[in-house]
Amino acid sequence: MTVIQKVNHLTVIWGEVLVEIDRRDKGGAYKNNSPAQWVSLLVVAIGQLAVVTFDFGRDFRRGAYRAQLVSLAALVVEAIECLDQAHALLRKLEQDKAK
């Protein structure tokens, strides 16, 4: 795979992750969670991935596995976004307090 092909492929994947994030944002879920809540959500998502992966003896389903990976990636990005927003808010509050 050339660099251009890899970039194009990653762009498609990132687009899928962004669509999943947008879908979740419309539902209002996963906002302002604590780090412990994010870990709990991630553990549940990994559990869902495991169920799809092992599917309790059934045939492996690539589409369902891939969809769970995209969902997990979206959740990780949302956790990072939440952490960054909380950190930015704390910095702003500290700056305002110093004035």
N, CA, C and O atoms as CSV, one atom per row, in Angstrom:
chain,resi,resn,atom,element,x,y,z
A,1,MET,N,N,0.854,-1.175,0.000
A,1,MET,CA,C,0.000,0.000,0.000
A,1,MET,C,C,0.898,1.236,0.000
A,1,MET,O,O,1.811,1.350,0.818
A,2,THR,N,N,0.634,2.146,-0.911
A,2,THR,CA,C,1.422,3.371,-0.973
A,2,THR,C,C,0.983,4.311,0.146
A,2,THR,O,O,-0.042,4.095,0.793
A,3,VAL,N,N,1.759,5.333,0.353
A,3,VAL,CA,C,1.422,6.324,1.383
A,3,VAL,C,C,0.091,6.988,1.045
A,3,VAL,O,O,-0.742,7.193,1.928
A,4,ILE,N,N,-0.110,7.320,-0.211
A,4,ILE,CA,C,-1.363,7.967,-0.629
A,4,ILE,C,C,-2.550,7.036,-0.381
A,4,ILE,O,O,-3.589,7.472,0.114
A,5,GLN,N,N,-2.397,5.767,-0.722
A,5,GLN,CA,C,-3.476,4.806,-0.483
A,5,GLN,C,C,-3.775,4.672,1.010
A,5,GLN,O,O,-4.935,4.592,1.415
A,6,LYS,N,N,-2.724,4.647,1.816
A,6,LYS,CA,C,-2.908,4.537,3.269
A,6,LYS,C,C,-3.625,5.766,3.819
A,6,LYS,O,O,-4.529,5.642,4.645
A,7,VAL,N,N,-3.224,6.946,3.365
A,7,VAL,CA,C,-3.877,8.180,3.809
A,7,VAL,C,C,-5.348,8.161,3.402
A,7,VAL,O,O,-6.218,8.527,4.192
A,8,ASN,N,N,-5.624,7.737,2.181
A,8,ASN,CA,C,-7.014,7.664,1.723
A,8,ASN,C,C,-7.820,6.685,2.570
A,8,ASN,O,O,-8.956,6.975,2.945
A,9,HIS,N,N,-7.243,5.539,2.870
A,9,HIS,CA,C,-7.925,4.539,3.690
A,9,HIS,C,C,-8.180,5.071,5.098
A,9,HIS,O,O,-9.275,4.910,5.638
A,10,LEU,N,N,-7.179,5.698,5.685
A,10,LEU,CA,C,-7.339,6.256,7.033
A,10,LEU,C,C,-8.363,7.391,7.042
A,10,LEU,O,O,-9.069,7.579,8.033
A,11,THR,N,N,-8.445,8.136,5.961
A,11,THR,CA,C,-9.439,9.200,5.854
A,11,THR,C,C,-10.851,8.611,5.874
A,11,THR,O,O,-11.752,9.168,6.502
A,12,VAL,N,N,-11.038,7.496,5.192
A,12,VAL,CA,C,-12.338,6.818,5.201
A,12,VAL,C,C,-12.670,6.344,6.614
A,12,VAL,O,O,-13.787,6.538,7.094
A,13,ILE,N,N,-11.703,5.729,7.271
A,13,ILE,CA,C,-11.930,5.248,8.641
A,13,ILE,C,C,-12.258,6.412,9.569
A,13,ILE,O,O,-13.206,6.334,10.350
A,14,TRP,N,N,-11.484,7.485,9.489
A,14,TRP,CA,C,-11.723,8.650,10.337
A,14,TRP,C,C,-13.109,9.228,10.068
A,14,TRP,O,O,-13.790,9.667,10.995
A,15,GLY,N,N,-13.525,9.231,8.815
A,15,GLY,CA,C,-14.870,9.695,8.467
A,15,GLY,C,C,-15.947,8.856,9.142
A,15,GLY,O,O,-16.942,9.394,9.627
A,16,GLU,N,N,-15.753,7.546,9.177
A,16,GLU,CA,C,-16.706,6.654,9.846
A,16,GLU,C,C,-16.754,6.933,11.349
A,16,GLU,O,O,-17.826,6.920,11.953
A,17,VAL,N,N,-15.605,7.180,11.939
A,17,VAL,CA,C,-15.543,7.491,13.368
A,17,VAL,C,C,-16.276,8.810,13.642
A,17,VAL,O,O,-17.018,8.916,14.618
A,18,LEU,N,N,-16.071,9.805,12.790
A,18,LEU,CA,C,-16.743,11.091,12.971
A,18,LEU,C,C,-18.260,10.969,12.816
A,18,LEU,O,O,-19.013,11.625,13.536
A,19,VAL,N,N,-18.705,10.137,11.884
A,19,VAL,CA,C,-20.145,9.903,11.736
A,19,VAL,C,C,-20.714,9.277,13.009
A,19,VAL,O,O,-21.799,9.651,13.456
A,20,GLU,N,N,-19.990,8.335,13.586
A,20,GLU,CA,C,-20.431,7.702,14.841
A,20,GLU,C,C,-20.463,8.716,15.981
A,20,GLU,O,O,-21.395,8.715,16.785
A,21,ILE,N,N,-19.461,9.571,16.055
A,21,ILE,CA,C,-19.443,10.612,17.098
A,21,ILE,C,C,-20.632,11.544,16.915
A,21,ILE,O,O,-21.293,11.902,17.889
A,22,ASP,N,N,-20.908,11.939,15.682
A,22,ASP,CA,C,-22.035,12.833,15.405
A,22,ASP,C,C,-23.354,12.169,15.790
A,22,ASP,O,O,-24.239,12.824,16.341
A,23,ARG,N,N,-23.489,10.887,15.507
A,23,ARG,CA,C,-24.702,10.146,15.864
A,23,ARG,C,C,-24.909,10.161,17.376
A,23,ARG,O,O,-26.024,10.352,17.861
A,24,ARG,N,N,-23.830,9.959,18.103
A,24,ARG,CA,C,-23.926,9.953,19.570
A,24,ARG,C,C,-24.199,11.354,20.114
A,24,ARG,O,O,-24.942,11.517,21.082
A,25,ASP,N,N,-23.594,12.363,19.488
A,25,ASP,CA,C,-23.806,13.743,19.937
A,25,ASP,C,C,-25.277,14.134,19.832
A,25,ASP,O,O,-25.793,14.858,20.683
A,26,LYS,N,N,-25.944,13.657,18.796
A,26,LYS,CA,C,-27.365,13.976,18.621
A,26,LYS,C,C,-28.205,13.385,19.747
A,26,LYS,O,O,-29.252,13.926,20.102
A,27,GLY,N,N,-27.744,12.286,20.298
A,27,GLY,CA,C,-28.456,11.661,21.411
A,27,GLY,C,C,-28.111,12.280,22.752
A,27,GLY,O,O,-28.768,12.001,23.755
A,28,GLY,N,N,-27.083,13.120,22.778
A,28,GLY,CA,C,-26.682,13.777,24.015
A,28,GLY,C,C,-25.949,12.886,24.997
A,28,GLY,O,O,-25.754,13.256,26.155
A,29,ALA,N,N,-25.550,11.732,24.544
A,29,ALA,CA,C,-24.870,10.788,25.443
A,29,ALA,C,C,-23.400,11.120,25.589
A,29,ALA,O,O,-22.810,11.807,24.755
A,30,TYR,N,N,-22.832,10.627,26.650
A,30,TYR,CA,C,-21.383,10.636,26.862
A,30,TYR,C,C,-20.767,12.023,27.008
A,30,TYR,O,O,-19.614,12.224,26.627
A,31,LYS,N,N,-21.494,12.957,27.539
A,31,LYS,CA,C,-20.910,14.277,27.747
A,31,LYS,C,C,-20.621,14.490,29.227
A,31,LYS,O,O,-21.393,14.069,30.090
A,32,ASN,N,N,-19.521,15.136,29.505
A,32,ASN,CA,C,-19.145,15.522,30.862
A,32,ASN,C,C,-19.029,14.347,31.828
A,32,ASN,O,O,-19.409,14.453,32.994
A,33,ASN,N,N,-18.509,13.246,31.343
A,33,ASN,CA,C,-18.280,12.098,32.213
A,33,ASN,C,C,-16.959,12.255,32.953
A,33,ASN,O,O,-16.032,12.907,32.474
A,34,SER,N,N,-16.896,11.648,34.119
A,34,SER,CA,C,-15.637,11.615,34.863
A,34,SER,C,C,-14.721,10.572,34.214
A,34,SER,O,O,-15.187,9.731,33.445
A,35,PRO,N,N,-13.426,10.624,34.523
A,35,PRO,CA,C,-12.524,9.590,33.986
A,35,PRO,C,C,-12.986,8.176,34.334
A,35,PRO,O,O,-12.879,7.274,33.503
A,36,ALA,N,N,-13.494,7.970,35.540
A,36,ALA,CA,C,-13.972,6.640,35.934
A,36,ALA,C,C,-15.168,6.216,35.084
A,36,ALA,O,O,-15.283,5.050,34.706
A,37,GLN,N,N,-16.054,7.160,34.784
A,37,GLN,CA,C,-17.196,6.839,33.925
A,37,GLN,C,C,-16.736,6.478,32.511
A,37,GLN,O,O,-17.275,5.563,31.888
A,38,TRP,N,N,-15.730,7.208,32.011
A,38,TRP,CA,C,-15.200,6.894,30.673
A,38,TRP,C,C,-14.603,5.494,30.665
A,38,TRP,O,O,-14.808,4.740,29.714
A,39,VAL,N,N,-13.872,5.141,31.705
A,39,VAL,CA,C,-13.285,3.795,31.766
A,39,VAL,C,C,-14.395,2.752,31.757
A,39,VAL,O,O,-14.290,1.739,31.066
A,40,SER,N,N,-15.454,2.991,32.517
A,40,SER,CA,C,-16.580,2.050,32.544
A,40,SER,C,C,-17.199,1.900,31.158
A,40,SER,O,O,-17.487,0.787,30.718
A,41,LEU,N,N,-17.402,3.021,30.473
A,41,LEU,CA,C,-17.970,2.974,29.124
A,41,LEU,C,C,-17.053,2.226,28.159
A,41,LEU,O,O,-17.516,1.458,27.316
A,42,LEU,N,N,-15.756,2.459,28.293
A,42,LEU,CA,C,-14.796,1.779,27.419
A,42,LEU,C,C,-14.757,0.279,27.696
A,42,LEU,O,O,-14.647,-0.519,26.765
A,43,VAL,N,N,-14.845,-0.109,28.961
A,43,VAL,CA,C,-14.854,-1.529,29.306
A,43,VAL,C,C,-16.094,-2.204,28.716
A,43,VAL,O,O,-16.010,-3.313,28.188
A,44,VAL,N,N,-17.235,-1.537,28.806
A,44,VAL,CA,C,-18.457,-2.088,28.219
A,44,VAL,C,C,-18.293,-2.237,26.705
A,44,VAL,O,O,-18.673,-3.257,26.131
A,45,ALA,N,N,-17.726,-1.215,26.065
A,45,ALA,CA,C,-17.525,-1.274,24.611
A,45,ALA,C,C,-16.562,-2.395,24.225
A,45,ALA,O,O,-16.761,-3.066,23.213
A,46,ILE,N,N,-15.532,-2.594,25.019
A,46,ILE,CA,C,-14.592,-3.691,24.747
A,46,ILE,C,C,-15.296,-5.032,24.951
A,46,ILE,O,O,-15.051,-5.987,24.214
A,47,GLY,N,N,-16.164,-5.097,25.946
A,47,GLY,CA,C,-16.950,-6.317,26.147
A,47,GLY,C,C,-17.847,-6.605,24.956
A,47,GLY,O,O,-17.973,-7.755,24.537
A,48,GLN,N,N,-18.472,-5.570,24.407
A,48,GLN,CA,C,-19.313,-5.746,23.222
A,48,GLN,C,C,-18.473,-6.213,22.035
A,48,GLN,O,O,-18.913,-7.043,21.240
A,49,LEU,N,N,-17.266,-5.676,21.924
A,49,LEU,CA,C,-16.357,-6.110,20.867
A,49,LEU,C,C,-15.992,-7.579,21.054
A,49,LEU,O,O,-15.922,-8.331,20.082
A,50,ALA,N,N,-15.764,-7.984,22.281
A,50,ALA,CA,C,-15.426,-9.379,22.557
A,50,ALA,C,C,-16.581,-10.308,22.186
A,50,ALA,O,O,-16.362,-11.381,21.624
A,51,VAL,N,N,-17.802,-9.895,22.499
A,51,VAL,CA,C,-18.961,-10.715,22.154
A,51,VAL,C,C,-19.045,-10.905,20.644
A,51,VAL,O,O,-19.271,-12.015,20.164
A,52,VAL,N,N,-18.863,-9.819,19.901
A,52,VAL,CA,C,-18.911,-9.911,18.444
A,52,VAL,C,C,-17.746,-10.749,17.925
A,52,VAL,O,O,-17.895,-11.503,16.962
A,53,THR,N,N,-16.599,-10.615,18.561
A,53,THR,CA,C,-15.414,-11.353,18.114
A,53,THR,C,C,-15.604,-12.848,18.284
A,53,THR,O,O,-15.342,-13.619,17.361
A,54,PHE,N,N,-16.053,-13.255,19.446
A,54,PHE,CA,C,-16.157,-14.681,19.742
A,54,PHE,C,C,-17.542,-15.234,19.421
A,54,PHE,O,O,-17.695,-16.429,19.169
A,55,ASP,N,N,-18.537,-14.375,19.429
A,55,ASP,CA,C,-19.909,-14.673,19.019
A,55,ASP,C,C,-20.394,-16.044,19.477
A,55,ASP,O,O,-21.250,-16.658,18.840
A,56,PHE,N,N,-19.849,-16.501,20.561
A,56,PHE,CA,C,-20.288,-17.727,21.215
A,56,PHE,C,C,-20.494,-18.893,20.249
A,56,PHE,O,O,-21.548,-19.528,20.239
A,57,GLY,N,N,-19.473,-19.163,19.441
A,57,GLY,CA,C,-19.465,-20.346,18.590
A,57,GLY,C,C,-19.994,-20.138,17.187
A,57,GLY,O,O,-19.884,-21.033,16.349
A,58,ARG,N,N,-20.559,-18.990,16.917
A,58,ARG,CA,C,-21.074,-18.740,15.570
A,58,ARG,C,C,-19.938,-18.304,14.653
A,58,ARG,O,O,-18.805,-18.098,15.088
A,59,ASP,N,N,-20.270,-18.171,13.392
A,59,ASP,CA,C,-19.282,-17.703,12.420
A,59,ASP,C,C,-18.890,-16.263,12.715
A,59,ASP,O,O,-19.724,-15.434,13.078
A,60,PHE,N,N,-17.622,-15.990,12.553
A,60,PHE,CA,C,-17.112,-14.630,12.740
A,60,PHE,C,C,-17.750,-13.721,11.697
A,60,PHE,O,O,-17.824,-14.066,10.517
A,61,ARG,N,N,-18.212,-12.549,12.148
A,61,ARG,CA,C,-18.841,-11.591,11.234
A,61,ARG,C,C,-17.976,-10.348,11.143
A,61,ARG,O,O,-17.927,-9.546,12.075
A,62,ARG,N,N,-17.298,-10.194,10.024
A,62,ARG,CA,C,-16.382,-9.085,9.830
A,62,ARG,C,C,-17.083,-7.734,9.967
A,62,ARG,O,O,-16.548,-6.828,10.607
A,63,GLY,N,N,-18.263,-7.585,9.380
A,63,GLY,CA,C,-18.974,-6.305,9.415
A,63,GLY,C,C,-19.318,-5.864,10.829
A,63,GLY,O,O,-19.132,-4.702,11.190
A,64,ALA,N,N,-19.825,-6.805,11.630
A,64,ALA,CA,C,-20.179,-6.476,13.012
A,64,ALA,C,C,-18.931,-6.154,13.828
A,64,ALA,O,O,-18.941,-5.246,14.658
A,65,TYR,N,N,-17.861,-6.901,13.588
A,65,TYR,CA,C,-16.589,-6.668,14.278
A,65,TYR,C,C,-16.056,-5.277,13.946
A,65,TYR,O,O,-15.639,-4.529,14.831
A,66,ARG,N,N,-16.076,-4.945,12.658
A,66,ARG,CA,C,-15.572,-3.640,12.220
A,66,ARG,C,C,-16.424,-2.511,12.795
A,66,ARG,O,O,-15.891,-1.491,13.233
A,67,ALA,N,N,-17.735,-2.689,12.792
A,67,ALA,CA,C,-18.633,-1.665,13.345
A,67,ALA,C,C,-18.345,-1.434,14.823
A,67,ALA,O,O,-18.360,-0.293,15.285
A,68,GLN,N,N,-18.082,-2.504,15.566
A,68,GLN,CA,C,-17.744,-2.351,16.986
A,68,GLN,C,C,-16.407,-1.637,17.163
A,68,GLN,O,O,-16.245,-0.848,18.093
A,69,LEU,N,N,-15.453,-1.909,16.280
A,69,LEU,CA,C,-14.165,-1.201,16.350
A,69,LEU,C,C,-14.348,0.294,16.101
A,69,LEU,O,O,-13.748,1.118,16.791
A,70,VAL,N,N,-15.174,0.643,15.119
A,70,VAL,CA,C,-15.451,2.058,14.838
A,70,VAL,C,C,-16.137,2.696,16.041
A,70,VAL,O,O,-15.811,3.820,16.421
A,71,SER,N,N,-17.080,1.984,16.636
A,71,SER,CA,C,-17.774,2.492,17.820
A,71,SER,C,C,-16.805,2.716,18.980
A,71,SER,O,O,-16.874,3.732,19.672
A,72,LEU,N,N,-15.910,1.766,19.180
A,72,LEU,CA,C,-14.907,1.890,20.240
A,72,LEU,C,C,-13.979,3.074,19.967
A,72,LEU,O,O,-13.659,3.836,20.879
A,73,ALA,N,N,-13.551,3.227,18.726
A,73,ALA,CA,C,-12.682,4.359,18.359
A,73,ALA,C,C,-13.390,5.686,18.623
A,73,ALA,O,O,-12.785,6.632,19.129
A,74,ALA,N,N,-14.666,5.748,18.279
A,74,ALA,CA,C,-15.431,6.978,18.523
A,74,ALA,C,C,-15.503,7.273,20.015
A,74,ALA,O,O,-15.375,8.424,20.432
A,75,LEU,N,N,-15.705,6.252,20.804
A,75,LEU,CA,C,-15.787,6.429,22.255
A,75,LEU,C,C,-14.456,6.936,22.816
A,75,LEU,O,O,-14.439,7.815,23.678
A,76,VAL,N,N,-13.352,6.387,22.333
A,76,VAL,CA,C,-12.026,6.832,22.781
A,76,VAL,C,C,-11.814,8.299,22.420
A,76,VAL,O,O,-11.334,9.078,23.244
A,77,VAL,N,N,-12.170,8.678,21.192
A,77,VAL,CA,C,-12.010,10.078,20.763
A,77,VAL,C,C,-12.875,10.993,21.619
A,77,VAL,O,O,-12.439,12.078,22.004
A,78,GLU,N,N,-14.106,10.559,21.921
A,78,GLU,CA,C,-14.980,11.372,22.767
A,78,GLU,C,C,-14.416,11.531,24.179
A,78,GLU,O,O,-14.538,12.600,24.777
A,79,ALA,N,N,-13.811,10.490,24.707
A,79,ALA,CA,C,-13.194,10.575,26.036
A,79,ALA,C,C,-12.046,11.586,26.027
A,79,ALA,O,O,-11.907,12.384,26.954
A,80,ILE,N,N,-11.230,11.545,24.980
A,80,ILE,CA,C,-10.118,12.500,24.857
A,80,ILE,C,C,-10.660,13.910,24.720
A,80,ILE,O,O,-10.144,14.837,25.344
A,81,GLU,N,N,-11.694,14.082,23.910
A,81,GLU,CA,C,-12.309,15.403,23.721
A,81,GLU,C,C,-12.840,15.945,25.045
A,81,GLU,O,O,-12.636,17.116,25.364
A,82,CYS,N,N,-13.511,15.109,25.803
A,82,CYS,CA,C,-14.053,15.515,27.102
A,82,CYS,C,C,-12.932,15.920,28.059
A,82,CYS,O,O,-13.034,16.932,28.752
A,83,LEU,N,N,-11.878,15.132,28.089
A,83,LEU,CA,C,-10.730,15.435,28.941
A,83,LEU,C,C,-10.095,16.777,28.553
A,83,LEU,O,O,-9.784,17.601,29.414
A,84,ASP,N,N,-9.911,16.980,27.256
A,84,ASP,CA,C,-9.311,18.231,26.786
A,84,ASP,C,C,-10.201,19.432,27.102
A,84,ASP,O,O,-9.701,20.491,27.482
A,85,GLN,N,N,-11.515,19.273,26.947
A,85,GLN,CA,C,-12.430,20.380,27.240
A,85,GLN,C,C,-12.430,20.711,28.727
A,85,GLN,O,O,-12.472,21.881,29.105
A,86,ALA,N,N,-12.383,19.691,29.564
A,86,ALA,CA,C,-12.337,19.921,31.009
A,86,ALA,C,C,-11.046,20.621,31.408
A,86,ALA,O,O,-11.049,21.519,32.250
A,87,HIS,N,N,-9.938,20.202,30.795
A,87,HIS,CA,C,-8.647,20.826,31.086
A,87,HIS,C,C,-8.643,22.289,30.637
A,87,HIS,O,O,-8.145,23.157,31.354
A,88,ALA,N,N,-9.193,22.563,29.464
A,88,ALA,CA,C,-9.261,23.944,28.963
A,88,ALA,C,C,-10.117,24.808,29.881
A,88,ALA,O,O,-9.779,25.962,30.142
A,89,LEU,N,N,-11.223,24.255,30.370
A,89,LEU,CA,C,-12.089,24.996,31.279
A,89,LEU,C,C,-11.369,25.300,32.588
A,89,LEU,O,O,-11.475,26.411,33.108
A,90,LEU,N,N,-10.644,24.334,33.121
A,90,LEU,CA,C,-9.879,24.570,34.353
A,90,LEU,C,C,-8.823,25.651,34.157
A,90,LEU,O,O,-8.633,26.507,35.022
A,91,ARG,N,N,-8.132,25.608,33.007
A,91,ARG,CA,C,-7.127,26.645,32.729
A,91,ARG,C,C,-7.772,28.017,32.649
A,91,ARG,O,O,-7.225,28.989,33.170
A,92,LYS,N,N,-8.930,28.111,32.003
A,92,LYS,CA,C,-9.621,29.393,31.894
A,92,LYS,C,C,-10.055,29.895,33.268
A,92,LYS,O,O,-9.917,31.079,33.575
A,93,LEU,N,N,-10.574,28.995,34.086
A,93,LEU,CA,C,-10.965,29.392,35.431
A,93,LEU,C,C,-9.775,29.881,36.249
A,93,LEU,O,O,-9.885,30.857,36.991
A,94,GLU,N,N,-8.639,29.203,36.112
A,94,GLU,CA,C,-7.418,29.636,36.811
A,94,GLU,C,C,-6.943,30.992,36.313
A,94,GLU,O,O,-6.512,31.829,37.106
A,95,GLN,N,N,-7.020,31.214,35.006
A,95,GLN,CA,C,-6.619,32.505,34.444
A,95,GLN,C,C,-7.547,33.608,34.918
A,95,GLN,O,O,-7.091,34.696,35.271
A,96,ASP,N,N,-8.859,33.337,34.929
A,96,ASP,CA,C,-9.830,34.328,35.376
A,96,ASP,C,C,-9.614,34.641,36.859
A,96,ASP,O,O,-9.749,35.791,37.277
A,97,LYS,N,N,-9.286,33.641,37.636
A,97,LYS,CA,C,-9.053,33.825,39.070
A,97,LYS,C,C,-7.805,34.674,39.312
A,97,LYS,O,O,-7.758,35.453,40.263
A,98,ALA,N,N,-6.807,34.524,38.462
A,98,ALA,CA,C,-5.555,35.271,38.607
A,98,ALA,C,C,-5.690,36.741,38.232
A,98,ALA,O,O,-4.825,37.548,38.571
A,99,LYS,N,N,-6.746,37.089,37.548
A,99,LYS,CA,C,-6.946,38.489,37.094
A,99,LYS,C,C,-7.361,39.375,38.219
A,99,LYS,O,O,-7.570,40.571,38.018
